[in-house]
Amino acid sequence: MPKVATKKAAAAAGGAKKAAAGAKKSKLYNMPEKIKEGTILTDMMKGEWKIGPSIGTGGFGEIYSATKPGENKYEYVVKCEPHDNGPLFVEMHFYMRNAKLDDVRRFQKDHGLKSLGMPYMVGNGSAEINGIKHRFIVMPRYGSDVAKYFLENNRRLPEGTCYRLALQMLDVYEFIHGCGYVHADLKAANILLGYGPKQQHQAYLVDFGLASRFTTKDFKPDPKKMHNGTIDYTSRDAHLGVPTMRADMEILGYNLIEWLGIELPWVRDKLLANPSKVQKSKEEFMSKISESLKSLFGSAVPEAVLEYMKYVSKMEYNTTPDYEKCRKIFQNALKALKYPNSGDLELKLKSRGEMPSTSKAKTAQTKAKVKKSAPVDVDDSENEVIDASDDDDGDVIYDNKRPIKKEPKTNNLKTTKDKSTPKVTPKRLPKSTPKDVLKMSPVTLNSSLKRKSLDVSRSPLSSPSPSKRTKLNGSINSSAKNRSRRSPLKRPSPSGHNTSSTSSPRLRSTPMNAKASIRMSPAISMSSSRSDVSMDANVIVNVKRKKKPLQPATEENSHTTSSSSKSTPLAAKTTNSSSTPVTRVNVRKVGGGDESPRTPAVTVKKSRRVHRSPS
Ligand SMILES: Nc1ncnc2c1ncn2[C@@H]1O[C@H](COP(=O)(O)OP(=O)(O)OP(=O)(O)O)[C@@H](O)[C@H]1O
């Protein structure tokens, strides 16, 4: 499936080196150049990595199998993106600060865990590929993603496996939260099984491209980060742009419901094109969680889901999760099912994994769906600002003040003539043409995004395949920096949403006079022989918007219960799609139909020219 991405003229076709330099100024991301099999990349510690076949394409980069030269095991992967791209930058620095093998091992030891689904980085560096500077990280290789099985099973997983995955992800959350970060994008597509036959008992949470420091002080909605995540599972706090630990827990809960074969209300009601409506639907859902679950599962609400979601719904934005309590919930559920919490994870549905209760619930939901066919909603919405710029690592502020080695400026790339490696000539990505760009008016289009409305763009036949993507601008940690300056804002009430703005035409209805660019991405190249290949399909909508004045927040129904937010003198309305002061909206989105949802967007920030403190 091809990608769809925005692009600006500055980054237009060709001019490799020039384009790379220009990309620094542009708002666009480039797709990575293909790396030839057999290429040797040298990381900043002078470790060498031989590139094998591509095994997956993410929203922003490509993932290759890799091996140490002289070995032929390909038990690593290299994730590579153009140097200017934000997500890999974020991910790399998350790993550098928090997740080296020693950190992971220490956590395992401290918590008595035989294994932990936390990836780690074994190397990183920069390399010029076809004259364009790229960043790469090297990680252990994992196996198939859980989304593959979820889809093969007609959108469900065995119940016992759902609880085992929840338990494993809670461990990973505990690790990440312990580092002061949230993951913010847990989903089946980001959960990978271990690699190899003896590793099937453990699942790994990958993709730290949205990881950020969480908030425990004031609850301050951040319009620039609103709706970050994968819209299906984005937490209520993330809809407001606030990274919290309870948000991660909520995301897990939504996934769990879906893994059990139940369509989430905002998916069922086809609201995904409108983040504000999704947000409102989630607010309602969580505000009366027992009733909500009953309406989804019928009389067969799994006890563990009810208990877990009740717990999450009561968490404060600054609560550190009670991981042990949550673990107990799922351990008890496994006991009740007589389902072992050990051995290979069972991902294909078979008699033991089929749970009568959720089957019943799914049947009930299907019947209900026949009755209720919600109209497709392509209304206006606030999406989010993608704002990142990440050129030189040395310009980054590090919260924890740990020094980070600067990458060497050498070109760390050579190609071997290793006969053991089969020769594959990577497909070149077709160049884009101006007519691929769909222009939309920034004033009239409220950056709404709809899977189906954009489906046509994803057909490889219907579009050429440009190799450019949006670039994110901004500064890392600026939100932290600004925290002290901003007044805490209250979570607005669902009733405060204006979800049916009439001032903005719908995306589908105004394609030609709007200013956002929607482009096809290159055909995604994957090694077809592999069963654990994964890919991302994306649509990027990039809209510049006028600033609008802040309006007072409504007080009712806020699920943010902080004393600070309650006492806020300057509460501001933040979720009303027509009032949020977003200057630029940029959404990357996601396959439709049966695909697993992809991370739609990222907000990445970075401050420049700030000296790091020595450790
Ligand atoms: N360590 C790994 N081992 C094996 N496969 C991997 C590994 N990391 C990633 N992949 C594969 O590549 C796919 C994309 O990876 P990842 O999600 O990290 O990329 P991304 O560009 O951040 O994607 P997105 O942001 O769109 O979710 C994964 O779904 C997975 O199938």
The ligand as an ORCA input file, in Angstrom:
! r2SCAN-3c Opt
* xyz 0 1
  N      12.934     -4.283     15.977
  C      12.133     -4.684     14.994
  N      12.177     -5.951     14.535
  C      11.374     -6.363     13.546
  N      10.476     -5.594     12.929
  C      10.387     -4.318     13.332
  C      11.206     -3.800     14.380
  N      10.880     -2.513     14.570
  C       9.909     -2.252     13.692
  N       9.598     -3.330     12.949
  C       8.582     -3.444     11.899
  O       8.472     -2.238     11.194
  C       7.166     -1.676     11.368
  C       7.269     -0.194     11.497
  O       8.068      0.092     12.624
  P       7.798      1.351     13.523
  O       6.389      1.291     13.997
  O       8.859      1.407     14.548
  O       7.992      2.491     12.425
  P       7.358      3.923     12.393
  O       7.893      4.608     11.186
  O       7.630      4.595     13.673
  O       5.825      3.576     12.210
  P       4.529      4.353     12.664
  O       4.947      5.596     13.344
  O       3.792      4.602     11.393
  O       3.788      3.406     13.561
  C       6.603     -2.349     12.619
  O       5.208     -2.432     12.610
  C       7.267     -3.694     12.565
  O       6.515     -4.586     11.806
*
